[in-house]
Amino acid sequence: MELLFAVLGGLILGAVAHVVVPWRSTRGVLLGPVVGGVVAAVVWEALTWAGWRYDGTWIWVVALVGALLVAVVAEWVLGRRRSAADDTYFEHAKA
């Protein structure tokens, strides 16, 4: 049951990352939530396999902060790359 809550938290934090990071129109709406949910699930499982307790505070902090950070980085990098690629494309299309 805790894994479900961790994934839900990752989905919500990924959605927040989508709204906060610029270049919103250059990315898909589900990119942030999917990345956040997947990272939260993988980190949660890795930490439980490493022996961290389900009811501990740090497993929640690490899983959710890690999901948020990875979602923000993915949104930032893909948004900048898409914007740069669009600019390059439109410069070549004018010529």
N, C-alpha and C positions, 0 to 999 in steps of 0.2 A: 504494500500500500504506500509506503514512503517513496518508493521509486516513482509511482504515479504522481505524487505531489512534487517531487523534484523535477520531473519532466514538465509538468504544468507550470511550475515556476520558471523554468528555462524558456518555455514558449512565451510567457508573459514578458519576461525580460528581453527576449528577442524582438517582440513587437515594440517594446519601448525603444530599443536600439534603432528600429526602422524609422520611428517617428523623430528621434533626436538627431540622427546623423543626416547631414545635408545630401543632396543629390537623390532625393526620394523618388523623383520621377524616372530615374535611370535604372532602377532595380525593380525586381518583382516584389510584390507585397508579402509573399510568404518566405522570402529568403531569411530574414532575421529570425522569425519564430522557428523555422525548421532548424537553422543552425543552433539556436539557443536550446531547443529541446533535445537535439541529438547530443550536443556537448554535455548537457546536464545529465543525460542518461548514461553516457559513457564514463564520465568522471565519477558519478555516483557508484556505478558498478565496480569500477576500478578501486575506489576507496573501500568499498565493502569487502572486496576480495583481499585487500591489503589488511583487513582486520579492524577497520574503523567501525564504531558502533552506530547503529541506526538512530539512536536517540541522542547522539552527541551533537553539540553545536557546530563543531568545526567541519563536519561532513557537509552540512547545509551551506555554510559560508563558502567553502571551497567549490562545491558543485555549482552554486548559483552565481557567485562572482566570476568563476571561470566561464560559465555559459554567457554571461553578460559581456565579458571582455572579448571573447572569441566572436560573438555576434557583432559587436561594435567594429572590430577590426575587419571582419568580412564585409560588412556594409560599407565601411570607409574605403577599403581597397577596391572593391568592385564598382562602387560609385565613381571614384576618381578615374579608374581605367575606362569605364564606359563613357564618361564625359570627354576624356582625352581622345578616345577612339572616334567619337562622334565629331569632335572638332576637326580631327584629321580628315575624316571622310568628307565633311562638308567643304573643307578647303580644297580638296582634290576635285570635288564635284563642280565647284565654281569654275575651275580652269578648263 
